[in-house]
Amino acid sequence: MTESHDESTRRLALRIVTMPRDTNQYGTIFGGVILSYIDQAGFVECRRHGRHRWVTASLDRVDFRAPVHLGDIVSFYARPTRMGTKSITVRIEVEAERYTTQQRVRVTEATITLVSVDPAGNPIPYTSEPTIDDE
Ligand SMILES: CC(C)(COP(=O)(O)OP(=O)(O)OC[C@H]1O[C@@H](n2cnc3c(N)ncnc32)[C@H](O)[C@@H]1OP(=O)(O)O)[C@@H](O)C(=O)NCCC(=O)NCCS
């Protein structure tokens, strides 16, 4: 598959296939489903930077540029745009590979900030010793 955007500055965080349960009353994919995956994609990126609990502090802006259809293969790419002390802001780019044509379309973009927290939920530097251990 040919990637249509710069792969050097972003990483694939998630790739999913849309299912009938994900559709709205119009037959396209419900925006809330995409938001949920954006949240997960942000987490996947942040976990690369610290083995902690990460909570979502803000979802700054979401642009739904094109609909996602049933059966599309949807990729969520992540790129940190701000490396703070206890937080990381991540740009998420979402692309759909159309079920019928395999055409790749940029469907959504969002910016999300996650904060690393200790077991009590207090923010901690994400470069600190891991707070999630092997069982
Ligand atoms: C996110 C949370 C831990 C922040 O706690 P806080 O005590 O206000 O955090 P602090 O002021 O000490 O800031 C800690 C870091 O978080 C960042 N931060 C805090 N609130 C933020 C916000 N709304 N947006 C972006 N970043 C934020 C700060 O910039 C700081 O980052 P830095 O150290 O890299 O500069 C707290 O508000 C919380 O638990 N929220 C609920 C999270 C949650 O449950 N998310 C799931 C949604 S259901």
The ligand as a MOL file (V3000), in Angstrom:
LIG
                    3D

  0  0  0     0  0            999 V3000
M  V30 BEGIN CTAB
M  V30 COUNTS 48 50 0 0 0
M  V30 BEGIN ATOM
M  V30 1 C -5.6610 16.0300 33.4630 0
M  V30 2 C -5.4420 16.2290 34.9850 0
M  V30 3 C -4.6380 15.0580 35.5320 0
M  V30 4 C -4.6530 17.5300 35.1440 0
M  V30 5 O -4.4910 17.7340 36.5390 0
M  V30 6 P -3.9590 19.1660 37.0880 0
M  V30 7 O -3.7090 19.0210 38.5310 0
M  V30 8 O -4.8690 20.2410 36.6120 0
M  V30 9 O -2.6060 19.2870 36.2800 0
M  V30 10 P -1.4330 20.3530 36.4630 0
M  V30 11 O -1.9720 21.7370 36.5020 0
M  V30 12 O -0.5020 19.9020 37.5700 0
M  V30 13 O -0.6640 20.1870 35.0610 0
M  V30 14 C -0.0010 18.9690 34.7440 0
M  V30 15 C 0.2190 18.9080 33.2700 0
M  V30 16 O -1.0370 18.7570 32.6070 0
M  V30 17 C -1.2230 19.7890 31.6440 0
M  V30 18 N -2.6510 20.1110 31.6210 0
M  V30 19 C -3.4780 20.2290 32.6810 0
M  V30 20 N -4.7240 20.5020 32.2720 0
M  V30 21 C -4.6770 20.5640 30.9170 0
M  V30 22 C -5.6470 20.8120 29.8920 0
M  V30 23 N -6.9350 21.0370 30.1790 0
M  V30 24 N -5.2480 20.7760 28.6260 0
M  V30 25 C -3.9580 20.5240 28.2960 0
M  V30 26 N -2.9930 20.2780 29.2080 0
M  V30 27 C -3.3650 20.3100 30.5010 0
M  V30 28 C -0.3690 20.9540 32.1310 0
M  V30 29 O -0.0120 21.8020 31.0850 0
M  V30 30 C 0.8220 20.1910 32.6870 0
M  V30 31 O 1.6460 19.7580 31.6330 0
M  V30 32 P 3.2530 20.0660 31.5740 0
M  V30 33 O 3.8230 19.6730 32.9170 0
M  V30 34 O 3.7570 19.1740 30.4790 0
M  V30 35 O 3.3730 21.5240 31.2680 0
M  V30 36 C -6.7980 16.3530 35.7420 0
M  V30 37 O -7.4690 17.5340 35.3030 0
M  V30 38 C -7.6820 15.1630 35.5210 0
M  V30 39 O -7.5350 14.1270 36.1660 0
M  V30 40 N -8.6470 15.2580 34.5710 0
M  V30 41 C -9.5010 14.1180 34.2260 0
M  V30 42 C -8.8020 13.2290 33.1960 0
M  V30 43 C -9.7290 12.1490 32.6980 0
M  V30 44 O -10.3850 11.4780 33.4500 0
M  V30 45 N -9.7450 12.0140 31.3630 0
M  V30 46 C -10.6290 11.0910 30.7230 0
M  V30 47 C -11.8800 11.7930 30.3160 0
M  V30 48 S -13.3170 10.8950 30.7530 0
M  V30 END ATOM
M  V30 BEGIN BOND
M  V30 1 1 1 2
M  V30 2 1 2 3
M  V30 3 1 2 4
M  V30 4 1 2 36
M  V30 5 1 4 5
M  V30 6 1 5 6
M  V30 7 2 6 7
M  V30 8 1 6 8
M  V30 9 1 6 9
M  V30 10 1 9 10
M  V30 11 2 10 11
M  V30 12 1 10 12
M  V30 13 1 10 13
M  V30 14 1 13 14
M  V30 15 1 14 15
M  V30 16 1 15 16
M  V30 17 1 15 30
M  V30 18 1 16 17
M  V30 19 1 17 18
M  V30 20 1 17 28
M  V30 21 1 18 19
M  V30 22 1 18 27
M  V30 23 2 19 20
M  V30 24 1 20 21
M  V30 25 1 21 22
M  V30 26 2 21 27
M  V30 27 1 22 23
M  V30 28 2 22 24
M  V30 29 1 24 25
M  V30 30 2 25 26
M  V30 31 1 26 27
M  V30 32 1 28 29
M  V30 33 1 28 30
M  V30 34 1 30 31
M  V30 35 1 31 32
M  V30 36 2 32 33
M  V30 37 1 32 34
M  V30 38 1 32 35
M  V30 39 1 36 37
M  V30 40 1 36 38
M  V30 41 2 38 39
M  V30 42 1 38 40
M  V30 43 1 40 41
M  V30 44 1 41 42
M  V30 45 1 42 43
M  V30 46 2 43 44
M  V30 47 1 43 45
M  V30 48 1 45 46
M  V30 49 1 46 47
M  V30 50 1 47 48
M  V30 END BOND
M  V30 END CTAB
M  END
